[in-house]
Amino acid sequence: MDFTFNSKEELYQMVEPALDAKKSELDRLGYRYIHKNDVWNYLILTKWSKAHNLELSDIVGDILNCDNKLLDKYLKDTKAMKQNVEII
């Protein structure tokens, strides 16, 4: 089956069940402050920005297998950088 998406929003809607499952996992593990949009944006910026011809199964797999500790560290580092910029 071949899927074509006209926008990131369409793709997001297609993989939203995987994002919901990842959010449930994060909640169970105590990462309640991480939202599904955080997972999405993290993967867009760190993994998918360099990828070409991603399959839908690759995207879903990346969401479900995203390293929780790396995601947490990335979000904390990003937040700290934003706070430092606001102070200057």
VMD Tcl script that draws the C-alpha trace (Angstrom):
set ca {
  {0.00 0.00 0.00}
  {1.43 3.39 -1.00}
  {0.65 6.47 1.08}
  {1.14 10.02 -0.10}
  {0.78 13.02 2.16}
  {0.25 16.59 1.09}
  {1.33 18.11 4.38}
  {2.95 17.39 7.72}
  {-0.50 17.76 9.26}
  {-1.86 14.87 7.18}
  {1.09 12.70 8.12}
  {0.71 13.67 11.78}
  {-2.96 12.61 11.72}
  {-2.00 9.27 10.18}
  {0.60 8.48 12.87}
  {-1.30 10.01 15.78}
  {-2.24 6.58 17.21}
  {1.47 5.77 17.49}
  {2.08 9.14 19.16}
  {-0.76 8.41 21.59}
  {0.78 5.03 22.41}
  {4.18 6.66 22.98}
  {2.56 9.30 25.22}
  {0.93 6.53 27.29}
  {4.31 4.81 27.67}
  {5.95 8.08 28.71}
  {3.20 8.70 31.28}
  {3.66 5.20 32.75}
  {7.39 5.79 33.07}
  {7.00 9.14 34.83}
  {7.65 11.49 31.91}
  {4.22 13.09 32.21}
  {5.50 16.51 31.12}
  {6.46 15.19 27.67}
  {3.65 15.63 25.15}
  {3.09 13.84 21.87}
  {3.98 17.04 20.00}
  {7.34 16.98 21.78}
  {7.99 13.48 20.41}
  {6.93 14.57 16.92}
  {9.08 17.72 16.91}
  {12.07 15.90 18.40}
  {12.02 13.29 15.66}
  {11.51 15.88 12.92}
  {14.52 17.86 14.12}
  {16.88 15.05 15.08}
  {16.12 12.04 12.93}
  {13.87 12.76 10.00}
  {15.48 16.02 8.86}
  {18.34 14.00 7.34}
  {16.24 11.11 6.06}
  {14.97 10.55 2.54}
  {12.09 8.41 1.28}
  {10.83 7.44 4.71}
  {8.21 4.73 4.77}
  {5.19 5.07 7.03}
  {6.35 1.98 8.92}
  {9.74 3.65 9.55}
  {8.05 6.73 10.99}
  {5.78 4.68 13.25}
  {8.74 2.56 14.34}
  {10.78 5.67 15.15}
  {7.93 7.03 17.25}
  {7.40 3.83 19.20}
  {11.12 3.13 19.65}
  {12.23 6.67 20.40}
  {14.73 6.61 23.29}
  {12.90 8.16 26.25}
  {16.06 9.32 28.03}
  {17.46 11.00 24.92}
  {14.11 12.67 24.28}
  {13.97 13.90 27.89}
  {17.54 15.23 27.73}
  {16.90 16.97 24.41}
  {13.78 18.70 25.74}
  {15.51 19.81 28.94}
  {18.53 21.11 27.00}
  {16.27 22.95 24.56}
  {14.30 24.52 27.41}
  {17.51 25.60 29.15}
  {18.80 27.19 25.94}
  {15.55 29.10 25.47}
  {15.71 30.38 29.04}
  {19.32 31.54 28.55}
  {18.35 33.43 25.39}
  {15.49 35.16 27.20}
  {17.85 36.34 29.97}
  {20.29 37.97 27.54}
}
mol new
graphics top color blue
foreach p $ca { graphics top sphere $p radius 0.5 }
foreach p [lrange $ca 0 end-1] q [lrange $ca 1 end] { graphics top cylinder $p $q radius 0.2 }
display resetview
